[in-house]
C-alpha cells in the first residue's frame, strides 16, 4: 500500500469529524429559524399546546393574515426598506472614500484615527442611546428632517455606527491594490477621480458588499433606536416596531409574532442571495496583485 493511500485513510476520519461537526453547528443555528417559520404556519391550537411538536399536520395562513391586516404594516415595511437602503449606500460611499484616504495618503494622526475606529467598535450601542437621544433632539432644532420622530434620526446613527467597521475592513482592500497599478493609470492619462471610480472602486467592490451586508442587517433589525427616537410620529416607525402590536396584556399572539418575524427575514434572505458571490470573495479578500 502506498504512502498516499495510508495518509488518505488517516485523514478521512478527521475530515468526517469536521464535516459532522459543521453539520451539527449548522443544524443548531438553523433550528430557531425553522421553529420560527413552523410556528408562523401552525394554527393557534398547536402553538398554545403544552406538547409542542416539530411539525404541523394542518398548516394555516391565519397568522400571516393577521400580520398583513395590521394598519400601516406596509408603511412600516417601506420605512425599514428606505432606512436600510440609505444606510447601505451612504455608509458604503463614505467608507470607500475614507478607507482610500487612510490607506493611500500619509497625514498626521493617521494611526491614532485607525485606533479610534477600533475603540468605537468596543463601545456598546446601549450605552450611547441616551446621549444620542439628546443629540437628535438638539439637532432637530437646527437641521430639519434629522430630529426626533423622523427617519433621519434612524439613518444618521446607523451610518455613524457602521462606518468604523466598514473603513477598517475596506482599508485592507485598498492597500491590497498595487500602487504600480495606480502609477500606470496616471501615466496613461487617467485623473485621480477616474482612477478612484473606474479602477479602484471595482477592485474593492467585494469588500463594499461584505460591509454593506452588516450595515443592512443592523439597520433592518434595529429596534432600540426605533423605540427610542420615534416617540409620537408612528407613521415613521419601522418594521420591528410592528411586532409590538402582537404583545398584549391578555396574552401574546405568538403566531402573529412569528409570522411578522418571518416576513422581516425574507428581505434579508433576498439580499444575501443577491450578493452571496460578492460576499464570499469580499470576506476572503478577493483583491490580488
N, C-alpha and C positions, 0 to 999 in steps of 0.2 A: 504493500500500500504506500502510495507516495506521500511525501510530507504535506503537500497541499490538501490532500483529502483528509488527513488527520487534523489539520488546522481547521478545515471546514466543519468537521464534526464537533470539534471543541467549541467553535464559535456559535454553532447553531443553538445550543441550549441558552446561551446568553442573549442571543438575538430573539429567541422565542420569549424569554422572560421580559425583555424590554418591550416587545410588541404587546404582550399580555398586560403589562403594567400600563402602557399607553391606552389600551382599550378600557381598562378599569377606570383610569383617571377621566377619560372622555365620557364614560357612562355616568360617573359621579357628577361631572359638570353638566351633562345634558339632562339628567333626571329632573331637576327643578323646572327646566323649560318644558319637558314632557308633561309634568304634572300640572303646570300652568295651563297648557293647551288642553289637556284632558279635562280639567275642571271647568274650562270655558265651555266645553261641549256637553258636560254632564247635566242632566236635569236636576232641579232643586232638591228632590228627594235623595238622590245619590250623594250630593255634596254634603247634606246635613246628616248623612248616615253615620252611625257610630262604628261601622265596619267598612272603612274605605277600601276600594278595590282599584288596582292599577289598570283598569279598563272600564268601559261602559257598554252595555248592551243596547242602549237606546239613546244615541246621541241627539242633542237638541240644540237649536239655534236661538232659544229664548234669551239667553244671556246676552248674545250679540244684538238682538232686537232691542233690549233694554238700553244697551250702550248707545246705539245709534238713534234711539228715540229721545235721548237726553238733549235738552235745549242747549244750543251753542256748542255741541260737541265738534261739529265740523269747523267752527270758527277757532276753537282751541287747537285743533289739528293744524290748521293753516298758520296760526300764530307760532306753534312749535316749529313748523317747517321753515317759516320765514326767519326766526331767530337762529336756528341751526345753520341755515344756508348762509346768512350774513356772517355769522361767526366763522364758518369754514373758509369762505372766500377772503374775508378781511384778514384773519389771522395767518392764512397761507401767504398772502402777498406781503404783509408786513414782516413776517418771519423770514421770507426769502430775501428781502432787501436787507434786513438786519443781519442775517447769517452771512450774506455776501460781504457786508461791511466788516464784520468781525473777523472773517476768515481771510479776506484779501487786503485789508488796509491795516497799517500799524498806527496806533494812536495811544495816547496816554490813558492809563486806567483800563486798558482792554482786558487784562487778566482779572482785574477787580470786577469788571462788568460780568464776565463769564461766571465768576464765583457767585455773584449776586443772583444770576439766573438759577443756579443750583440751590441757593438758600431760599429763594422764592418758592421752590417746589416743596420745601420742608415745612412750610407754614400751613397748617390745616385751614381749609376754607371756612369751617365753622367759627374759628377764632377771628376771622375778618368780616363776618357777616354784619355785625353791629356797626363797626366803622364804615363799612361800605353803605349801610343804610343811611347814615348821616351824610356821607359824601354824595349819594344820589339825591338826597333831599335838598342839599345846598346847591348841587349842580343844576338841578331842575329850575331853580330860581333865576339862573343866569343863562342857561342854554336850554331852549325849548326842545322837547322831544326826548330828553335823556333823563328826566327826573323820575320820581316815584310814580307808579301806576302807568308807566309807558313801557313799550317793548325795548326801548333804548336802555332802560335800567337793567335789562337782562342781557342785552347784547354786549355792552361795554365791559362788564365784569368777566364774562366768559372769554372775550378776546384777551383781556389782561391776564387771566389765569392760564390760558393756553399758549401764550407767546413764549414764556421761558423754556418750556419743554420743546416747542417747535424750533426755536432758534438754536438751542443746544444740539438738537438732532440734525438739523439742516446744515449746521456748521461743518460737520463731518463730511457731508456730501459735497459741499462747495470746495473744501480742502482737497477732496479726492480728485477733483478735476485738474489735470495737469496745467501748470502755468504756461507750459510750452504751447498748449492749445490756444490760450488767450493771446500770447505773443504772436502766433501765426495769424490769428484773426485780425489783429491790429496791423500786421504787415500787409494783409490783403485788403486793407482799407476799411475794415469794419470799425464803427464807432463803439464807444463803451456801452451805450444803451443797446445797440444792435447785438453786441456780444452777450449782454446780460439777458435779453429776452429771446433771442433766436438761437443761441448756442448753450449758454449756461442753464437757462430755465428748463429746456427739455431734458438735460442730463440729470438734473436734480429733481425732476418731476416725481419719480418713485418715492423719494423722501417726502415730498409735499403731500402725496397721497397718504402715506403712513401717518403723518402728523394730523392730517385732516380727519382721519378716522377717529382719533382720540378726541379731537375738537368737536366733531359731530356728536359722538356718544355723550360727551359731557354736557353739551348744550341741550340735546334732545331729552335726556333723562333728568334734567335739573328740576328739583323740587324745592330746594332750600331757598334759592334766590327768588323763584316764582312766588313762594309763600310769603317771603319777607318784603319784597319790593312792590308786588301787585296787591294793594290793600283794598281799594274800593272799586277800581275800574275792572270789573270782572270780564268785560269784553276783551281785555288784553291778557287774560290768563292763558296758560299753555296747557298742553295735554296732560301732564302729570297731575295738575290741579283737578282735572275731571274725575280722577279716582276718588276724591273726597266725597263725591255725591253718593257713592255706594257704601260709605261708612256711616252707619246710622245708630242712634241710641238704642233703638229696639232690637237691633241685630244687624250685623254686617251682611251685605249682599255679596257673598264670596264668588258667586257665579259671574256677577257683573264686574267685580274687581279683576277676576282672571280673564274675562273677555276683553275688558279695556286694556289690560296689560298685554294681551296677545296682539291687539290692534296696534299698540305702541311699538311692539317689537318688529312688526312687519317692515316699516321703512328702514330700520337698522339693518335687517337682513338683506333688503334690496340694495342698500348702499354697499354692503360687504360684497355682494355678488358682482356689482358693477366694477369694483376696484380691487378685487381679490388678487388678480395677477400683479398689478402695480404694488399692492400692499406687500406681497411676499418678497418681491425684488427690493422694495423700499426698506423693509425690516432687515433684509440680508445685506444691504449695501450694494446696490446694483451698479454704481459708477465704477468703472475700471480704467486704468491707464492704458 
